[in-house]
Amino acid sequence: MTETAIQLQAGDGTIDGFFYHPGGGRRPGVIFLTDIGGIRESNRGMARRLAAEGYAVLLPNVFYRTGRPPVMDFPVKMGDEKTVKRLAELREPLTPEAMARDASTYVDYLATRDDVAAGPMGVVGFCFTGAMALRTAAARPDRVAAVASFHGGGLYKDEPASPHRLLPKLMKGARLHVGHAVEDRGMPAEAIEQFDRALAAWGGAYDSEVYDGARHGWTVPDSPVYNEPQAERAYAKLKGLFDAALR
């Protein structure tokens, strides 16, 4: 297993991050998008684990426009003024257009590496980047064939830029897994129902479910609501998705 610090030149600045490779030749490429907390040891460990399954994993700092890790360098307290201000600073530069530009940078980086397979790629997002994962796939339907979102917020909104409207732009034959949290203010039951209707109308291969007893952030080991049994089930779903779509 190799872990390499990377810097990617993009139109909006320099994207820092890490690239993980298990060795043994060309491997399918995967883009691993962090939750709102940004790159830290917990999600680096998650990326390493996925790479050990036989994937070439790019872990970019999706918040590079705002700063380098750690992007949250103080105790996070939801509702606290300092936390609210910092979350806004991280979110605001990431417009749908900015996400699409970044998506091409990520895909093109993997595509140019001689240790990444020439076939389809996958993307996974958590929390804030659940929607970003869908936008990444829609921006590069020529390469992204598998999308996973865990406790993703804002997947369905009654507005023109809602992520659900991008489903028709995905690669033909793309596969999706969407894992929702219970009682999630970012994706309440009504929004999940509407999103599921959009998935059914899209007609592609998808799996959408609410993980029983799992609250927003349950997949990430350093989260205060980490739910190990459900996190392991989510990981099995992710691995199954990528194995089916990318190998």
CORCOR-V692384 format. One line per field, one symbol per residue. ss: DSSP state (H for helix, E for strand, C for the rest). psi: psi as a letter, one per 20 degrees, with the letter a starting at -180 (. if undefined). A space follows every 50 residues. Layout:
ss=???
psi=???
//
This chain:
ss=CEEEEEEEEECCEEEEEEEEECCCCCEEEEEEECCCCCCCHHHHHHHHHH HHCCEEEEEECCCCCCCCCCCCCCCCCCCCHHHHHHHHHHHHCCCHHHHH HHHHHHHHHHHHCCCECCCCEEEEEECCHHHHHHHHHHHCCCCEEEEEEE CCCCCCCCCCCCHHHHHHHCCCCCEEEEEECCCCCCCCHHHHHHHHHHHH HHCCEEEEEECCCCCCCCCCCCCCCCCHHHHHHHHHHHHHHHHHHHC
psi=pqoppqppprhjaporbqpppirkbpqpqppopraiiaprhghhhggggh hiikqoppnqnikhhhrqqphnkrppopiqgggggghghhggimrhhggg ghghggghghhipijpqibqrrqpqpchjghhgghghhhmiihoippppp lpqkhpqmqhjphhiigiiqppjqqqpooqrqlohimrhhhgghghhhgg hgjaorppqpopjprpjiiphjqijpngghghhgghggggghghhi.
//
